[in-house]
Amino acid sequence: MPAALSTPRLHRHFEDELEKLRALLIRMGSLVDEQVELAAKAVLNSEMESARFVLKREMRVNEYDLMVDGLCQRILALTQPVAIDLRMLIAAMRIDSEFERIGDIAVNFAERVEPLTGHTALLERVGIKDMLTEAMKMFRDAFDAFINNDAELARSLFERDDTVDDYAKNAFEKLIAEMKRDAHQIEPSAHAMALIRHVERLADHATNIAEDVVFIVEAKMMKHHIPENVSEKDSD
């Protein structure tokens, strides 16, 4: 085969592999989103059956993680990506890790359903329901930003992470007050505090995905939400 023909074919193969990677990540993200939504509803409404379904389906998220990781390794081994393609590949590996961790958070939500059954009013009273709603919206917006290469939407998440932190602080204070007021609230409040930590991490992972989107689209690495420009020769 003439050399002139091999390069275009190799490039098309590389583009096909990248498109396959992107599609795989979108399917994984959709599954993780379903897991989080189902687990959140389960913990807020004491739905044990939904919680068990989330726990049972955890392996599917792990399977996607392995597939994405394997595909990334194959692309790196067989090609020499540059510029935006390289950024996409680097970000894909990081986003895969974020999705896998968010899948674990959904499991953590599900595991809190049983000890918090009968205490849904407490979760709403101290503001955890509102906090969880905002964190889930952050993840969905980060996922949409990735799907649509929307750096502006991604950047909007940075300040919203602080909002979730404020929810957490207020919820902790209210739970401490609940425990002081009624000794019977100590055990469920302790589980609610653990739930808050998981919700905080959900918002953090959503913010990390948003940073990766900015990296893909604008060639800027966001450290503490402060842009650091990638080398000029990689700014395509």
C-alpha positions in Angstrom: 0.0 0.0 0.0 1.5 3.4 -1.0 2.5 5.6 2.0 0.3 8.4 0.7 -2.7 6.3 1.3 -1.8 4.9 4.7 -1.7 8.2 6.5 -5.3 9.3 5.7 -6.6 5.8 6.5 -4.7 5.9 9.8 -6.2 9.3 10.6 -9.7 8.0 9.8 -9.2 5.0 12.0 -8.0 7.4 14.8 -11.1 9.6 14.4 -13.3 6.5 14.5 -11.7 5.4 17.7 -12.1 8.8 19.3 -15.8 8.9 18.3 -16.2 5.4 19.7 -14.6 6.6 23.0 -16.9 9.6 23.1 -20.0 7.5 22.6 -18.9 5.1 25.2 -18.4 7.9 27.7 -21.8 9.3 26.9 -23.4 5.9 27.6 -21.5 5.5 30.8 -22.5 9.0 31.9 -26.1 8.3 31.1 -26.0 5.2 33.3 -24.4 7.0 36.1 -27.0 9.8 35.9 -29.7 7.2 36.2 -28.0 5.6 39.1 -27.7 8.9 41.0 -31.3 9.9 40.3 -32.6 6.5 41.4 -30.5 6.4 44.5 -31.3 10.0 45.5 -35.0 9.3 45.2 -34.6 6.1 47.2 -32.9 7.9 50.1 -35.3 10.8 50.1 -38.4 8.6 49.9 -37.2 5.4 51.8 -37.5 3.2 48.7 -35.5 0.0 49.6 -36.4 -1.7 46.3 -34.9 1.1 44.3 -31.8 1.1 46.5 -31.3 -2.6 45.9 -31.6 -2.1 42.2 -28.9 0.6 42.3 -26.6 -1.8 44.2 -27.2 -4.6 41.8 -26.5 -2.4 38.8 -23.2 -1.1 40.1 -21.2 -3.7 38.1 -22.4 -2.2 34.9 -20.7 1.1 35.8 -17.5 -0.8 36.6 -17.8 -2.6 33.2 -18.0 0.7 31.4 -15.0 2.0 33.3 -12.9 -1.0 32.1 -14.1 -0.6 28.5 -13.2 3.2 28.5 -9.8 2.6 30.1 -9.0 -0.2 27.6 -10.0 1.9 24.6 -7.9 4.9 25.9 -4.9 2.6 26.3 -5.4 1.2 22.8 -5.6 4.6 21.2 -2.5 5.8 23.0 -0.6 2.6 22.0 -1.5 2.7 18.3 -1.6 6.4 17.5 0.2 9.7 18.3 -2.6 12.1 19.1 -1.9 15.9 19.1 -3.7 19.1 19.9 -7.4 18.8 20.5 -7.4 15.1 19.9 -4.8 14.6 22.7 -6.8 16.9 25.0 -9.9 14.9 24.3 -8.1 11.7 25.2 -6.5 13.0 28.4 -9.9 14.5 29.5 -11.7 11.3 28.6 -9.5 9.3 31.0 -10.2 11.8 33.8 -13.9 12.0 33.1 -14.1 8.2 33.1 -12.6 8.3 36.6 -15.1 10.9 37.7 -18.0 8.9 36.4 -16.8 5.8 38.2 -16.5 7.7 41.4 -20.0 9.2 41.0 -21.3 5.7 40.4 -19.7 4.8 43.8 -21.5 7.8 45.3 -24.8 6.5 44.0 -24.1 3.2 45.8 -23.3 5.2 49.0 -26.7 6.9 48.7 -28.4 3.6 48.3 -26.6 2.2 51.4 -28.0 5.0 53.5 -31.6 4.2 52.6 -32.2 1.6 55.2 -30.7 3.5 58.2 -32.6 6.7 57.1 -35.9 5.0 56.5 -38.6 6.8 58.4 -36.5 10.0 58.6 -37.2 11.7 55.3 -38.7 14.6 57.2 -35.4 15.2 58.9 -33.5 15.3 55.6 -35.9 17.9 54.2 -36.0 19.9 57.5 -32.2 20.4 57.6 -31.9 21.2 53.9 -30.4 18.0 52.5 -33.1 17.5 49.9 -32.3 21.0 48.4 -28.6 20.3 48.6 -29.0 17.0 46.8 -31.2 18.5 44.1 -28.5 21.2 43.4 -25.6 18.7 43.3 -27.6 16.4 40.9 -28.3 19.4 38.7 -24.6 20.3 38.7 -23.7 16.8 37.5 -26.3 16.9 34.7 -25.1 20.3 33.6 -21.5 19.1 33.6 -22.5 16.1 31.6 -24.5 18.3 29.1 -21.4 20.6 28.8 -19.3 17.6 27.9 -21.8 16.3 25.3 -22.1 19.7 23.7 -18.6 21.0 24.2 -20.1 23.9 26.1 -17.3 25.7 28.0 -19.7 28.5 29.1 -22.0 26.0 30.8 -19.0 24.2 32.3 -17.7 27.5 33.8 -21.1 28.2 35.5 -20.5 25.2 37.8 -17.5 26.7 39.5 -19.5 29.1 41.7 -22.3 26.7 42.2 -19.9 24.3 44.0 -19.7 27.0 46.7 -23.5 27.0 47.0 -23.5 23.2 47.8 -20.8 23.8 50.4 -23.0 26.4 52.0 -25.9 23.9 52.0 -23.6 21.4 53.7 -22.5 23.8 56.4 -26.0 24.8 57.2 -27.2 21.2 57.3 -24.5 20.2 59.7 -25.4 23.0 62.0 -29.1 22.0 62.0 -28.3 18.3 62.5 -26.2 19.2 65.6 -29.1 21.2 66.9 -31.4 18.2 66.2 -29.1 15.9 68.2 -28.9 18.3 71.1 -32.7 18.7 71.1 -33.6 15.0 71.0 -31.3 12.0 71.7 -33.4 9.8 69.4 -32.2 11.9 66.5 -28.5 11.2 67.1 -28.3 8.0 65.1 -30.3 9.2 62.0 -28.5 12.5 62.2 -25.1 10.7 62.1 -26.2 8.9 58.9 -27.5 12.2 57.5 -24.1 13.7 58.1 -22.4 10.9 56.2 -24.9 11.5 53.4 -24.0 15.2 53.3 -20.4 14.2 52.7 -21.4 12.1 49.7 -23.5 14.9 48.2 -20.5 17.3 48.6 -18.3 14.9 46.7 -20.9 14.6 44.0 -20.7 18.4 43.5 -16.9 18.2 43.5 -16.8 15.5 40.8 -19.3 17.5 38.7 -17.0 20.5 39.0 -14.0 18.4 38.0 -15.8 17.3 34.9 -16.6 20.9 34.1 -12.9 21.7 34.4 -12.1 18.9 31.9 -14.7 20.3 29.4 -12.9 23.7 29.6 -9.6 21.9 29.0 -11.0 20.2 25.9 -12.7 23.2 24.4 -10.3 26.1 25.3 -7.0 24.3 26.0 -7.0 25.7 29.5 -6.3 23.6 32.6 -8.3 24.9 35.5 -6.6 24.6 38.8 -8.8 25.9 41.7 -10.9 27.4 38.8 -7.9 29.6 37.7 -7.0 29.0 34.1 -3.5 27.8 33.2 -2.9 28.0 29.4 -1.6 24.9 27.6 1.5 25.4 25.4 0.7 27.6 22.4 1.6 24.8 20.0 -1.2 22.8 21.5 -3.8 25.5 21.3 -5.7 24.2 18.2 
